[in-house]
Structures are given as C-alpha cells and as structure tokens.
Amino acid sequence: MAAEEYPPTTTEYIQHHLTNWTYGKLPEGSYCDGYQVQETTGWTVAKCSEAMSAMGFNAIHLDSMAWSIGLGLLFIGVFRWAAKKAHAGVPTGLLNFVEIIIEFIDKTVKDGFQHKNAMIAPLALTIFVWVFLMNLMDLVPVDWIPSLAMWIAGDSHFYFKIVPTTDPNITLSMGFTVFLLMIGFSIVKKGFMGFVKELTLHPFHTNNIFVNILLIPINFTLESISMIAKPISLGLRLFGNLYAGEMIFVLIATMYTAGLIIGIFGGFLQIGWAIFHILIITLQAFVFMVLTIVYMAMAHHVEDEDQFTH
C-alpha cells in the first residue's frame, strides 16, 4: 500500500519552489529521507536537496539550461523575423517595438563606447533582451508551470524552476563570459605586453624603474582583485535581485492557504509586487548591459605609452 502523502509545510513549499531540476553524478549511498529514498548511483536526476549536494560540481540544472536556451532561441527568432520584415515605411506592431529596442541600444552603445568594434552593439542587444526575457519569467505565477511539470512527470515532488536568473550558475557564467571578452579585447587592442603592463604598472608607478619593479606585486594584486570582482559583482547583482523578487512571490503565494481574507490580501500584494517588479526586471537587464558596455570600453582604452616608458 502506498504511503499517504500530506500537503507540504510552508517551509517545504518554499524550498521546493527554490530548488532546481538537477541531473548529475550521484555517489554511492542512500539519500532523501521522508517522502522517498534515492539509492540510485551514477548519472541520474536528484530527488532531493541532499542528493543535489552530494553531486557537487558533477551536476547541471536542467531547468535553468532549458529555459535560458529556449528564451535565447525565442529572441533570435523574433529579431530574425523583424530583420526580414523591416522596410522603409512606418513600422507597426511588433516590428515597431523591435525597432525601438534596437534604436535604444544603438544610442546607449554610442554614448558609452567611443571605440570602433562592430561586435559591441549586437552584444549589448543580446544581453539586454536575453536577460530581460529570463527576468520576465519571474512574473509568471509561481505555481502554474511547476504544477504542470509535476503533473506531466507524475511526481508531486518534481523540481522545476522557470526563472534562469535566480540560478547563480547562469548569472555568474554570463558575468565570466563578459570577463573573458574583456581580457580578449584587451590583448587584441593593447597587445600582450600592453595588457601585462596594465596589470603590473597600475595604479602605482614612478619614473624610477627599480621602484616600479618593487611595486609590481602590489599593482598586480590590486588589479587582479579589481578584474575578478567585475564578473562576480555583475553576476551576483543580477542573481540577488531576481532571487529576492522570486522569494517574495513565493512568500505571497503561501498566504493563499491561510484563509479567505488573508488570501485576498495576498492577491492584492501579488499584483502590486508584480507591477513594481516590472521595473526591477527591466532595470537589472539595463544595468547588466550598461556595465558590459563600460567594461568593453575599458578593455579598448589604451593608456598613453609615455607614462610607462619613464
């Protein structure tokens, strides 16, 4: 006879909505006390947070990858359609909206990037729209898609998150991609030795070569910390804001089971927070894009050579 299942507690409900659908390599052992026990080893889908922790770095969040890739393909499809439909006349509907976004991104790039690189504007456009679409999933009621996923999977404890930017793996990977582009453009624009000089002769340097040699470890440490901090802060800022927003939506959703009056109050709270959250998701996409443009401009900026030659 199957064990009787009970409705999740508030804590279990919150934890369930903030846990990813994870696939990875599970070490030998027994996991997941309570609703179900997982003794499967090797590459498998985790059934609980204990199994996910045991997988360590040998794991991937399937839901985050699926939604981020899917929304990226949606962005490509819509803008490809708009590019084919573009004409000299007055645009209407979705085409008009796409042209407004492109003009906005073009102006932002021209204001913040004073160098020549045809890759920066498409990069900024991709980042803004992609991050915005991923953030936009936060406005979908928290139970709709996860409940549908649980029904399809036939498992009432199936994990399925739909907001990729509430996963630090996604936001940090985007931040470090920007970081790699920074290093690549710096080396291309300044040369390898110019890049090394920037790391070792900044921020402190003098006209005395021996003092400069002594300052190299200090400069290298400071510049390295400054460079590493950029992608980490870029990724964690986006993650923190969206995770907090998602958490508030989940907390509001728990009010629906606390009685009619509190449930109605929770409905008004959810509408109010959703309206305010539209500003947050747009602002975070804009901030991520602007900082990327600024970092690309820094990578292209070449210091006066004479300050290094004395």
C-alpha positions in Angstrom: 0.0 0.0 0.0 1.4 3.4 -1.0 2.3 5.7 1.8 -0.2 8.5 2.4 1.1 11.9 1.2 0.5 15.1 3.2 0.3 18.7 1.9 3.8 20.3 2.2 4.5 22.6 5.1 5.2 26.3 4.4 9.0 25.6 4.7 8.8 22.6 2.3 6.7 24.7 -0.2 9.3 27.5 -0.3 12.2 25.1 -0.5 10.5 23.2 -3.4 10.0 26.4 -5.4 13.6 27.5 -4.9 15.2 24.1 -5.9 16.4 23.3 -9.4 15.7 20.2 -11.5 19.2 18.7 -11.2 21.0 16.0 -13.2 24.4 14.8 -12.1 26.6 12.0 -10.9 25.4 10.7 -7.5 28.0 8.9 -5.3 27.1 5.6 -3.8 24.8 5.9 -0.8 21.2 6.4 0.4 19.6 9.8 0.2 16.3 11.6 0.6 14.7 10.7 3.9 11.0 11.4 4.2 8.8 11.2 1.0 11.2 9.0 -1.0 14.5 7.3 -0.7 17.1 7.5 -3.6 19.7 4.8 -3.7 20.4 5.1 -7.4 24.1 5.8 -8.1 25.9 7.1 -11.2 24.4 9.8 -13.5 20.8 10.4 -12.5 18.2 13.1 -11.6 18.4 14.2 -8.0 15.2 13.6 -5.9 16.0 15.9 -3.1 18.4 18.6 -1.9 20.6 16.1 -0.1 21.2 14.2 -3.4 21.9 17.5 -5.1 24.5 18.5 -2.5 26.2 15.0 -2.9 26.5 15.6 -6.6 28.7 18.6 -6.1 30.1 20.1 -9.3 29.2 17.0 -11.3 25.7 18.3 -11.9 23.7 20.5 -14.2 20.5 22.4 -13.7 18.3 21.1 -16.5 15.5 23.7 -16.0 17.8 26.7 -16.0 19.6 25.4 -19.1 16.3 24.6 -20.9 14.7 28.0 -20.2 17.8 30.1 -20.9 18.4 28.3 -24.2 14.7 28.4 -25.1 14.4 32.1 -24.4 17.6 32.8 -26.3 16.2 31.0 -29.3 12.9 33.0 -28.9 15.0 36.2 -29.0 16.8 35.1 -32.2 13.6 34.0 -33.9 11.7 37.2 -33.2 14.6 39.5 -34.2 15.3 37.4 -37.3 11.7 37.8 -38.3 11.8 41.5 -37.7 15.0 41.8 -39.8 13.3 40.1 -42.7 10.1 42.2 -42.3 12.0 45.6 -42.0 11.1 48.1 -44.7 11.4 51.8 -45.4 7.9 52.7 -44.3 6.5 53.3 -40.9 6.7 50.1 -38.8 3.8 48.8 -36.8 3.1 46.3 -34.0 5.9 44.0 -33.0 8.2 45.3 -35.7 7.9 48.8 -34.3 8.7 47.5 -30.8 11.8 45.7 -32.1 13.0 48.9 -33.9 12.5 50.9 -30.7 14.7 48.5 -28.8 17.4 48.5 -31.5 17.5 52.3 -31.6 17.6 52.5 -27.8 20.5 50.0 -27.7 22.3 51.8 -30.5 22.1 55.1 -28.7 23.3 53.6 -25.4 26.3 52.0 -27.1 27.2 55.2 -28.9 27.1 57.1 -25.6 29.2 54.6 -23.6 31.5 53.1 -26.2 33.7 55.6 -28.1 35.8 53.0 -30.0 35.3 51.0 -33.2 34.1 47.5 -32.7 31.1 46.1 -34.7 30.6 43.3 -32.1 29.7 45.6 -29.2 26.2 46.7 -30.3 25.0 43.2 -31.1 26.5 42.0 -27.8 24.6 44.7 -25.9 21.4 44.0 -27.7 21.7 40.2 -27.0 22.5 40.8 -23.3 19.6 43.3 -22.7 16.9 41.3 -24.5 18.0 37.9 -23.3 18.4 38.9 -19.6 15.1 40.8 -19.8 13.3 37.7 -21.1 14.8 35.5 -18.4 13.8 38.1 -15.8 10.3 38.3 -17.3 9.6 34.7 -16.3 9.5 35.9 -12.7 6.1 37.5 -13.5 4.5 34.1 -14.3 2.6 32.9 -11.2 4.9 30.7 -9.2 2.7 27.6 -9.2 1.4 27.5 -12.8 4.3 25.9 -14.7 5.9 23.9 -11.8 2.4 22.4 -11.2 2.1 21.5 -14.9 5.6 20.0 -14.8 4.7 17.9 -11.7 1.6 16.7 -13.5 3.5 15.7 -16.6 6.2 14.0 -14.6 3.7 12.2 -12.4 5.7 13.2 -9.4 4.3 15.6 -6.8 7.8 16.4 -5.6 9.3 17.2 -9.1 11.5 20.3 -9.0 11.2 22.8 -11.8 12.2 26.4 -11.7 11.4 28.7 -14.6 13.5 31.8 -13.8 17.1 31.2 -15.1 18.4 34.4 -13.5 17.5 33.1 -10.0 20.3 30.5 -10.6 23.8 31.8 -9.8 25.3 29.3 -12.2 23.5 31.2 -15.1 24.3 34.7 -13.9 27.9 34.0 -13.0 28.6 32.2 -16.3 27.3 35.3 -18.1 29.5 37.5 -15.9 32.6 35.4 -16.6 31.8 35.4 -20.3 31.9 39.2 -20.2 35.2 38.8 -18.3 36.8 36.6 -20.9 35.7 39.1 -23.6 37.3 41.9 -21.6 40.6 40.0 -21.5 40.4 39.0 -25.2 39.7 42.6 -26.4 42.4 44.0 -24.1 45.1 41.7 -25.5 43.9 42.3 -29.1 43.8 46.1 -28.7 46.9 46.6 -26.5 49.0 43.6 -27.3 50.0 41.0 -24.8 52.8 43.2 -23.3 50.4 46.2 -23.1 48.0 44.0 -21.2 50.8 42.9 -18.8 51.9 46.5 -18.3 48.3 47.4 -17.4 48.3 44.7 -14.7 51.7 45.4 -13.3 52.2 49.2 -13.6 48.8 50.3 -12.4 47.7 52.0 -10.2 51.1 52.9 -8.8 54.1 53.8 -10.9 57.0 56.2 -10.7 59.8 57.4 -13.0 62.2 55.1 -11.2 62.5 51.7 -12.8 63.7 50.0 -9.6 60.7 51.4 -7.6 58.4 50.2 -10.3 59.8 46.7 -10.0 59.1 46.7 -6.3 55.6 47.9 -6.9 54.8 45.2 -9.4 53.5 42.6 -6.8 51.2 45.3 -5.2 49.9 46.5 -8.6 49.3 43.0 -9.8 47.4 42.0 -6.7 45.2 45.1 -6.8 44.5 44.9 -10.5 43.8 41.2 -10.3 41.3 41.7 -7.5 39.7 44.5 -9.4 39.3 42.4 -12.5 38.0 39.3 -10.8 35.5 41.5 -8.8 33.9 42.7 -12.1 32.3 39.4 -13.3 31.5 38.3 -9.8 29.6 41.5 -8.9 28.0 41.5 -12.4 26.6 38.0 -11.9 25.7 38.2 -8.2 23.9 41.6 -8.6 21.6 40.1 -11.1 21.1 36.9 -9.2 20.5 38.6 -5.8 17.8 41.0 -7.1 15.9 38.3 -9.0 16.2 35.7 -6.3 14.8 38.2 -3.8 12.0 39.0 -6.1 11.2 35.4 -6.6 11.3 34.7 -2.9 8.7 37.5 -2.3 6.4 36.0 -4.9 6.7 32.6 -3.2 6.1 34.1 0.3 3.0 35.9 -1.0 1.7 32.6 -2.6 1.8 30.9 0.9 -0.8 33.4 2.0 -3.5 31.8 -0.2 -3.7 28.8 2.2 -4.2 31.0 5.3 -7.8 31.8 4.9 -10.1 33.8 2.6 -9.3 37.3 4.0 -5.5 36.8 4.0 -5.7 35.1 0.6 -7.5 38.1 -0.9 -4.9 40.4 0.7 -2.2 38.2 -0.8 -3.8 38.6 -4.2 -3.6 42.4 -4.0 0.0 42.1 -2.7 1.0 39.9 -5.6 -0.5 42.4 -8.2 1.3 45.3 -6.5 4.6 43.5 -6.3 4.3 42.3 -9.9 3.8 45.9 -11.1 6.8 47.1 -9.1 8.8 44.1 -10.2 8.4 45.1 -13.9 10.7 48.0 -13.1 13.2 45.7 -11.3 13.5 43.2 -14.2 13.9 45.9 -16.8 16.4 47.9 -14.7 18.5 44.8 -14.0 18.7 43.9 -17.7 19.7 47.5 -18.4 22.3 47.6 -15.7 23.9 44.3 -16.9 24.0 45.7 -20.4 25.5 49.1 -19.5 28.2 47.6 -17.2 29.1 45.2 -20.1 29.5 48.2 -22.4 31.6 50.0 -19.8 33.8 47.0 -19.3 34.2 46.6 -23.1 35.2 50.3 -23.3 37.8 49.9 -20.6 39.2 46.9 -22.5 39.6 49.0 -25.6 41.1 52.0 -23.8 44.8 52.4 -24.4 46.8 54.4 -21.9 49.4 56.9 -23.0 52.6 55.0 -23.7 54.9 57.7 -22.3 53.7 57.1 -18.8 55.2 53.6 -18.9 58.5 54.5 -20.6 60.0 56.8 -18.0 
